[in-house]
């Protein structure tokens, strides 16, 4: 494990794997760098890239200086880019894609290229109203100290299969997932609004917007909105993939776009 320090003094834990162009992996809700799906992703990506896999603030071995803001999380990405030598590509998944887009807007040429997979904004006002209800329920459980219940409620609410959520306590990383439940509030704040298409039109970084063929229709709509708004954005629907995209399927697309 390595560490670096963000602008507000938060210590960020990260690992480095592989060789090749620097790639910072920005994970989504409930994920952390030692969570087995993330470890498996990094193992694949490291075949072609030097992968910087970090615990977002409040997760795993990273600190959690309060109050949280999106600006602080973007500063965390900047700290990771600096650790990678001052320039890097970004791969953001789910709410991590929202952060990667913010980094592309705010960090200038430190971000060389960015890939957004299943960026998890709400896609319209109706979904926003439903998501606000879920957010209130999760916040209430967190205020009551019911971390496990909050995590399960969130995952069910965003459409994770009930069987998967039921079996979560059997996963090796469940204890860590429960501990990071308070960070669900951060991800809800990141994704509770519709895509910022007007701001996205200002992205100057080469961008590839991706969505899984089997991902929810709402995420397809979000991807379409972003791909149309971001100048010269590339768009790909990954055949046979859902929100939990297979790294072996994704890697050739990353190589094609990031290494060309």
N, C-alpha and C positions, 0 to 999 in steps of 0.2 A: 504493500500500500504506500502511495505517495500522498503528500498534501500540498495544497497551495492556499493562499489567503485572498479572499475577495476584498473589494474596495472598502466594505464596511467592517472588515475584521473577521468575517466568518471564515472558519477553516473548512476547506473542501477536501474530501478524500477522493482519490482517484487511482485507477490502474492504467498502465500502458501496455498494449499488446501489439505484436506484429511489426511490419515495416512497410514503408511506402508513404504516400501523401498523408498528412495529418487529418484525422477525421474525429470530430468531437460528437459523441453519441448523447443526445438529449432525450431522456426517457420520459414516459408518460406517467399517469397517476398510478400509485401503489407499487411502482418499480424502484429498484435500487441495484447497485452494481453487482452484488453477489447473488441476486435472485436468479435462479437457474435459467429461465428464458432469456434473460439479459446476457448471462455468461455464454449461452449457446450462440446468441447473435454475435457477440464480440469474437468468439472463436472463428466464426465464418468470415466476418469482416476483416479480421487480422490477416487473412490470406493475401489481401491486396493493399491494406492500409495500416498506418500506425494509428491504432484506435485509442482514444482517450475516453474511458468509461468512468463517469464520476457519479457520486451520490449527490443528487440535488439537495439543497439546504433542508434540514429537518429530517433527512433520511440516512439510514445506515450509519456511517462513521463521520458524516459531515455535521457541522454546527448548525445553529438555527437562530441567528440574531433577529430579534424582533424590533419593529413591526415588519411584517412581510409586505413587499410590493413587487410588481412585475419588474420594475427597474433594478431591484436588487438581484433578481434571478438572471437578468441580462448581464449584470456586472459579474455574476458567477460564470456565465459562459465566456465573458471576456477574459476572466482569470484563467480559465481552461485553455483558451486560445493562446494566451501569453505563455502558459506552461508548455504549449506545443511549439513555441518559437515565434509567436506573434501573428501568424496567419494560419487558417485552417478551414476545411470544409465542415459543414454541419449536417448531421442527419437527425431530424426530429420526428418522433413518433407520438401520435395522439396529442395530448396536451403539450408534449415536448415539441411537437411541430409548431404549435402556437408560439412557444418561446423562441424556436429557431427563426421563425418569421420576424419576431420582434428584434432579435439580434441582427438579422439581415438589414432591418430598417435603421438600427441605431449604431452599429459598430463599423460602418464604412468598409474599407478594403481589408479589414482584419478577417472578414468572412469572404472566402474565395468563391464558394458555391454552396448552395443549400438544397437539401432534399426534404420535402414535407410529405410524410405518409399519414393518411387518415387524420388530418388536422381536425381536432374535435370541438370546433365551435358549434353552437346550436345553429340550425340552418334557417330558421324563420321565427317569427314572433310567437307562434303557437308552441313551438318546441321550447322556446325561451320560458314561457309561462310554466310549462310542465317541469322544466329543469329547475326553476326557482323553487317549486314545491319540494323537489328532491333535495335541493341544497339546504332548505330550511330544516328538513327532517334530519339530514346528516349533521348540521350544526348543532341541533338540539341534543343529539346523541353524544356528540363530542363534549358539549358543555356538561353533560351528565357523567362524563368519564367512561362512557361505554364505547371503547375503541373498536372492539371486535364487531359489535353490532353496527357501528358506523361504517366500517369497511364493507361488511356484507350488504348493508342497505345501499351503499353507493354502487357497488359492483352489480347488484341486481337491477338497480335503477337505470344504469347505462346499458343494460341488455346482456350482461354476461350470463351464460347458461346457468340455470339453477343448480344443476349437478356439479358444475365446476365450483360454484360458490360454496356448496355444501361440503365439498371435499377439501376446500382450502386449509382447514386446520390440520390436515394430514401432510401438507407440504412442508419441506424442511425450512422454508423461509417464512412460515406463517407468523412466528413470534415477532420477527422484524417488521412484517407487514402491519401487524397490530400496533406496534410501537410508532410507526410513521403515520397512523391514521389522521392525526391533526393536520398533516400536510394536504389532506383531501380538500381542506378549505382553500388552499392555494390553487389547486387544479380547478376547483369549481369557479373561482374568481377568474381564472384564465379563459375558461370555456363557456361562460354563461351568456355571452353576447354573440350576435351574428358576425360573420366574417367582416373585418374592417376593409372593405373593398376600396374605399377612397384612399386610405393610407397605403394599402398594398400596391396601389398604382405607382407609389414612389420607390418601390424596391428596385435597386440598381444592380443587384447581385444575380448572376445566373441561377435560375430556380427551376427545380423539377418537382411538380406536384403529382403525387401518386395517391391512388385509392385502390383498395382491394375489390375485386369483382364481386365478392360475396359480402362486402362490408355493408352496413345499413344504408338505405337510400338517402337518409339525411346527410351522411358523410360524402356520398357521391355529389349531392347538391353543393355542399361546402367546397369540395375539390373543384367543381366546375366554376363556382364563383371566383375562387382564388386564381385559377388558371387563366380566366378571362381578364382579371384585374391586373395581375402582375405582368409587366412588360416582357414579351418574348419568353414567357414561361413555357416549359415543356410539360405535357400532361400524359400520364400513363395510367391505364386501368390494368392492374396485375391479375391476369387470368387465374382463376381457382383460389385466390387468396381472400382471407377475411381480415378482420382488424388485427389479429395476431399473425402477422405476415411471416412466412417462412424465410429465414435468412438466406438459405441456399437459392431460393427463387429471387430474392431481392438483390443479392450481391452482384450478379452480372449487370443489372441495371445501374447500380452504384458505380461500377467500374466504367461502364459506357459513358455515363454523364460526368463523373467527377474526375476521371483520368484522361479525358480527351483534350 
